[in-house]
Amino acid sequence: LFMKFKKYLLIIMLGPVMAFAQTGTPPEAGLTPQNPFYFLDRLGEVLQEFLAFSPETKIRIQIGFAAERIAEIQVDMKAKDVDAKGLSVAQSRLEEHLLKASKLISEESKKGKDVKEFSEVLKDEFEVSKKVLELSFESAKDTLENEREQVKEELEAAKKSNNTIQTEALKLKLEELE
């Protein structure tokens, strides 16, 4: 009875990961590290890892998790008030998943198994994650630069109108943006 339950639970939990692996459609970010219920997301992933038995499934799971971390980073970078701690959590977990997948592929290769497909997917995932992170950080940098320029203009206008309260507030805002 337990084995049947475990089998059905495995199918239910691995469905989204397998769909991603087959379609190439990236998963939604779901809960991000800033969300107070993020631990539930992590718990679900731990269960998926626990219920995965074959090395191929474990590799697919890690690659799927890495794709989800990329989506989380993108969501965080688009947020107006970016939380550096949340980004570092998503970034470190992304690296962790890619490292686990790489180790699993290496182990299977040492056993003489054909891992070319997984190696290619992992290589592509590294490239995609690198590009996504570069674009996300570049976009966030551009947004901050634009906001900084706008605050500078507002600061100059406040100085010209001798509005000391607004001038001080804008100076503080400019310091935060720096």
Salt bridges, closest charged atoms under 4 A:
ASP41 OD2 - ARG69 NH2 3.47
GLU45 OE1 - ARG42 NH1 3.83
GLU45 OE2 - ARG69 NH2 2.75
GLU45 OE1 - ARG93 NH2 2.28
GLU45 OE1 - HIS97 NE2 3.98
GLU49 OE2 - ARG42 NH1 3.77
GLU49 OE1 - LYS100 NZ 2.97
GLU68 OE2 - ARG69 NH2 3.38
GLU72 OE2 - ARG69 NH2 2.85
GLU96 OE2 - ARG42 NH2 3.80
GLU96 OE2 - LYS100 NZ 3.55
GLU108 OE2 - LYS111 NZ 3.29
GLU108 OE1 - LYS113 NZ 3.20
GLU117 OE2 - ARG60 NH1 3.92
GLU145 OE2 - ARG148 NH1 2.77
GLU147 OE1 - LYS80 NZ 3.87
GLU149 OE2 - ARG148 NH1 3.99
GLU156 OE2 - LYS159 NZ 3.97
GLU168 OE2 - LYS171 NZ 3.68
GLU178 OE2 - ARG148 NE 2.49
